[in-house]
Amino acid sequence: MKRLLLSAALAAAPVVAHAQHEDVMTRIDARYDQTADIARKLWEWAEVGYQEERSSTLLQDALSAEGFSVEKGVADIPTAFVAEYGDGGPVIAILAEFDALPGINQDAAPTRAPIDGKGAGHACGHNLFGAGSVQAAIAIRQWLEETGTPGRIRLYGTPAEEGGSGKVYMVRAGLFDDVDIALHWHAAGENSAAARTSLANRSAKFRFHGVSAHAAGAPEKARSALDGVEAFNMMINMMREHVPQESRIHYVITSGGNAPNVVPDFAEVFYYVRHPEAKGVEGIWTRVEEAARGAALGTGTEVDWEVIHGNNPLLVNETLAKMMDEKLRQVGGVTYTKEEQKFAKKLHASFDEPRFALGSEEEIQPYSRTLGYGSTDVGDVSFATPTVGLRTATWVPGSSSHSWQSAAASGMSIGFKGAQVAAKTLTLAAIELYSNPEMREAAQVEFEEARGENFKYYSLLGDREPPLDYRK
């Protein structure tokens, strides 16, 4: 008799779980207007790294209203915060970003339409990231409360992902030490939960100092700081031929003088170096520093530099990635209205050989283990606790990040719908993790094996304090 009852209970369990999942997703759909409102406000404000005062406050207020306790100003960062609900049980973390990119902006329109006077834009979809993660945290809170499941849901408000490494300082401060699993997601032009790693990176501002003089009247008395920058850039560009092919090096001259007839006594260039491994970044970085010294020596100038940020690569956890892929397939992709289809078709026409076709927003891409060529401070979180993420079609298929096309979709319903897909998937993943101790244990075993024996965390930005003024 006991065996029959057990069999009946096991048979009923998937039905009950499915009904719970449907109820959870229905509730997230019912909160679409709040998701859209938060995402749109963040998009309009477009606050850059460490300057996201209104954006951070908006997310904190939304969570406080739902019963979360909020600690703000963590890790010596005014806009960073941690919001938590629940007690006992495992701690599941959700990451939320909200910083914009400087130097790019676009109206929510399918053709190029910059907004006059706006110096930044959400061309990486962090407005959606923040809004979708908040909705997931709220839905998980409701599920924990209604089911009486022991556990804590913790949302990390993480500023300055774009070149500021906000999460690295939070990891360094020990804020993830008691987290069992961390979940994250990102805006994209496709739906995918592939086990996607990233490049480690480090950046710095190299500042050359020379001597000013009249460029025509007394050039022999001058030592051009801009010459130092240009000599440095030339040396690095020659070095590109002699670094591993997976490496990436890029720069922008942030200060080069003000008038051609005044030899500049100050010039600055901002560099990024990337490689799949932290040791690879450090190896290239040593050569970059030597090139800076050589450029200064050859031009009679002096040089110093300030490391701005540094990220470790993402540590893949396939136990969690395959689970996330399953949940994403359960949720499904994004379905456009007729108006959204018109918008998408017009925007898609601006692409040259797009990677994804219109219609693929409804599909889930095949699961795989891949290398991504971007970098993210989520990498440092992934070395602190088992971490898993996904990407959803918040943008018109074929869009790349940091483009006007991605900024356009991030400010309207196509982006908002993609954020809803992320919120649902994160919620189902969290429910699975609270309910499945065997999966949590397997993820922890894989995590410890991937980090290796005698692992010791090392930050690529060293012991510097958060660069709160790096975008000013």
N, C-alpha and C positions, 0 to 999 in steps of 0.2 A: 504493500500500500504506500509506504514512504517513497519507494522508487517511482511509483506512478505519479505521486504528487510532485516530486522533484522534476520529473520529465515535463509535467504540465507547466510548472513554474518556469523552467528554462525555455519552453516553447513560447510562453507569454511574454518573457522579458524583452525580446526584440520589438514586439508590438508596442509594449509600454514605452520603450526608449524612443521608438519612431514617433509615437504620439507626442512625447515630451519635446522632441526636436521640432516637430511641426509647430507646436505651440510657441516655442522660443522664437522661431523664425517669423511667425505671424506677429509677435510682439515687436520685433525689430522693424518689420514693415510698417507697423502702426506708428513708429517713432521716426519715420522718414523725414517728416517736416523739421524735426529738431536736428537731425543729421545735416540736412540741407542748410538750415539756418546757421549752424555753427560753421560748417564748411565755407559758406558764402562770406560770412563775416571775416573769417581768417584770410580768405582770398582777397577781400577788399582792403584789409589792413596791410597785408603783405609785409609783415615785420621781419627784419633780418636778424641773424644770429645774435643772441644775448640782448637784443633790443625788443623782445616779444612780450612786452608788459601786458597789453590788452589781450593778446591771444592766449597767454598763459592763464590770465585771470578768468577768461571766458570758460576755459576747460575746467579750471578749479571750481568755479561756481556751479557748473552743470553737475559735477560729481558731488559737491557738498549738498546740493538739493536732493540728491538721491541717497543720502545717508552715509556717504564716505567721509572718513576723517582725512584731512588734508594737511600735510606738512610742506610748507613752501620755503623757497630759498635754500634748498639742500645743496650740499657739495660746494658751498660758497658761490652759488650761482643764483642771482635774484629771481630768474624766471624758471628755474628747475623746481619740480615738486614731486611728491609721492602721495597718492591717494589710496586708501585701503578700506576694505570692508570685510567683516567676518572674523572668526577666531578658530583656533585649532586647525587640525588637518594640514594638507599641503598648501604651500604658497605658490600661486600661479601669477606671474607678472605679465602685463601687457605694456608694450612701449607705445608712446604717442609723441610724434614730432609735430612741429608747427612753425618752423622758420622758413622764410622765403629766400629767393635768390636775388642778389643785387644785379643791376644792369640789364634786366630783361623785364618787360611787362607786355601785357596783351589783354584786350577786352575779351569777354566771353563771346567771341564771334568767329565764324568759320573762315574768315579771310584776315590777312595781316592788319591789325588795328591797334597800334600802341595807344596807351592812355596818357595824354599830355600831363607832364609833371610828376608822373609816378616812376620812382627810381628802382622799384623791385617788383617781383611777381612770383606767384606760386607755380613756377615752371617745372617743379619736381613733385608737385601734388602733396606737399606736407600738410596743407589745409585739410585735405581728405584723410590723410593718415591720422591726424589728431581727432577729427570728428568721428571717423569710423571706429577708432580704438575706444573712445569714450562710450559710444553706443554699445560696443561689446562688453565693456566693463559693467555697464548698467544692467544689461541683460543677464550677465553671469551673477551679479548681485541678487537679482530677483530669483534666479534659479536656486542659488544657495539658500536663500531665505525660505522659499516655498517647500523645498525638499528636505530642509533640515540637514543638509550635507555639511559636515565639518570641513572648513577650509577658508582660506583668505584669498580674495582677489585684490591685486595691487596694480594700480596704473602708475607708470612712471612718465611724468611730463618732462621730455628730454629736449632742451633747446639746442640750437646751433649745430645741427648735424652737418650743414653745408660748410665745411672747412673750420668748424669750431670745436669738434669732438666733445660735445657736451656729455655724452654717455661715458666717455673715458674717465672724466673727473668723478662721475657718479660711481663707476666701478672702483676707482682708486679710493673713494671714501668708504667703501665697504657696503654700499647700499644694496648690493645683490647677494650678499653673503648667505642669507637665509632663504633665498628663492629656490624652489624646486625645479621649475620650468619657466622660461621666458618666451613669450609669443610676440611676433611683430608682423608687419605687412608693409607693402609699398604700392603706390600708384604705378600703373603700367598701361601698355597697349594690348595686353593679353592676360588671360587667366592661367596661372601656373603655380604649383607648389613644388617645383623642381628643387632638388637639393643643390642649391646654387651658392657657391662660395664667392669670395670677392678678393680684390687686391689689397694688400697692406699698403699704407701710404704715409708719407710725412711731408709737411710743407714748411716753408720759412720765407720770411721777407729778408732779402739781402740788400743792405744799405751801403752805398758807396759814398765816400766823402772826399771832395777835391778842393780846388782853389778857384774862385771866380776871378774873371778879368774880362775886359772888352775883347770880344771874339775877333775883331779886326785890328784894334789899336794896340793891344798888348797880349796877343795869343801866347807868347812865350812864357808869360808869367802865370798862365792858367794851367790847371790840371783838371780835366773834365771828369766829373763823376759819371756822366752819361757814357763817356768812353769806357769807363770801367764796366758798366752794365753791358754795353754792346760787346766788349771783348769777352766777358763772361758768357753771354748768350751764344756767341760764336763757338766758343770752346765746348759748351754743352751740346750744341747742335752737331758738332763733329763727333762727340762722344756717343751719340745715339746709335751710330753704326756698330758700336762695340759694347753693347749691353744685351742681356738676354731678351729674346724677341717678345716675351710676355710683359716686359717692362713698359712703363709709360712715363714720360717726362713732359711737363708743359708749364708755361709761364706767361705772365703778363707784366709789362712795365707799368708800375703804379705811379711813378714820378720820374720825369725826365728833363725837367727844366721848364722855363716859362717863356723865354724869348731867344731866338736864334743868335742874337748878337751879344748874349750874356752866357759865358761858359758856365754851366751849372756846377755848383759846389756840392750838390746833393742829388742823388738818383737812387731809385729803389726798384727792385724787380721781385716779384712774388712767384715762387717755384713750388710745384708738386712733383714728387717722385713716387712711383707705384711699382709693385712687384707682387707676385703671388705669395711670397713669404716675407716675414719681418726681417729675417737675416739678409734677404736679397735687397730690400730697401736700404738697410744699413750699409751694405757693401757699396751700392751706387752712391749713397749719400756722402760717404767718405770722399769719393772722387769729385762730387759736386763741390764740397767745401774746399778741396785743394784747387779746383778750377777758379773759385772765387778769389782765393789768395793769389793765385797766379795772375788773374786779370788785374787785381789791384797793384801788384808789383809791376806789371808791364805798363800800366798807365799812370804810375806815380800817384795813385790814390790810396785810400785806406778803406777797408770793408769790415763790417760786422753783420751779424744776422741774428734773427729771432725766430726760433721754431714756433710756429703758430698752432699746428695740430698734427696728430699722428694716430693712425688706426691700425689695429691688427686685422688680419683677414678673418672672414666668417668661418667658424668651425662647424662643418656640416654634421648633422645628427640624423641619419637616415631612419632610425626608429621613429622619430617624430615627423620627419618629412613625409614618409609614406602614409602616416596617419593623417597629416594635414591634407595630403592629396586626396585621400578618401573623403574627407569632410567637404573639401571644395567641390568634388564631383557630386556630392549629395545636395549641396546648395545650388550648383549650376551657375551659368554665366549671366550676362546682362542682356536684356531685351529692350530694343529701342522702340519708341513711339514713332509715328509718321514724321513728326516734326524733328525728332532726334535723328531719324534716318536722313532727312534732308540736310541737316547740319553736318552729319558725319560724311555724307557723300561729297559735299562741297569742300570740306576740310581735307578729306582723303585725296582729293584731286591735286592738292599742293605737294604731295609726296613724290619723290623720285624713286621708283622701284621699291615700294613699301614691302617690309618683311611679312606683314599679315594683311589678309584681305578683309574687306568689309563682310560682316557676318560672323567672323571668328570671335567677336565679343561674346557670342552665345556659347562658345566651345571652351573646353578645358584642355590645355595643351598636354601632350604626353609627359609622363613622369620621367625624369632623367637626373643624372648628377652632372652638373655643369660648372664651368668657371665664368663668373661675371667679371667684366673689366672695370667696373666702378669700385668705389671704396665706401665704407660706412663704419661709423662708430659702433654699430651693432656688433661688429666683429669682436670688440673688447668684452661686450656682454656675453658673447658666446664662449669666451674663455673663462667666464666666472660661473656660468650655470648652463645646463643644456638649453639650447635655443633653437627655435624653428620659426619660419615665416612663409609668406605667400605673396603673390602679386595678383592684382585683379585689374580687369579692363576698365579702368577709370577714364582712359583716353581712347580716342578713335584708333582702331587697329592700324599699326604702322607708325604711330607717334613715337618719337624718342623723347627721353627726359631732357630737361633744360632747353626746350624749344618753345616757340610761340604757340605751336599747336597743342602742346601739353598744357600750357598755361590757360589756353582758351577753354578746353574741356574741363579743367579743374574748377572752373568758376560756374559751371552749369550742371544740368540734370544728368548728363552722361557721367560726369565725375561723381556726383552724389550717389548714383545707383551703384557704381563700382565700390564705393565706400560701404554701402549696405551689404554687398556680397562679402566683403572682408569682415564686417561686423558679425555676420551670421556664421561664417567659417571659423573665426576665432572663438566664438561662443561655443559652437559644437566641439571644437578641439579641447577647450577648457573643461567642458562637461565630461568628455572622454577621460581626460587626465585626472580629474577629481575621482572618477568612478573606477579607474583601472590602475591599481597600485603596481601590477605586474609590468605595465607599459612604462610607468615612471621609473621603475627599477631598471628595466632594460635600457632606457634612455640614459640613465646615470652611468651604467656600466660602459656603454658606447662612448659617452662623454669622457670618462676617465681614461679609457684606452686611447682616444684621439688626442687628448692633451699630453699623454705620455707619462712615464714614470718620473718622479721627482720634479714635476712641473712647478715652475715659479713664474707668477705673472710679471710681465714686463711691459711698461707703457712706452710706446714710440714717441711720445711727446715729453718724456722725462718727468721731472718733478716740478715743472712750471705751474703757475697758478692759471686759472681760466682767463683767457684773453678777452675780457669783457668788452674791450673797445676795438676789437679787430675789424669790425664793420663800420666804425665811425669815420 
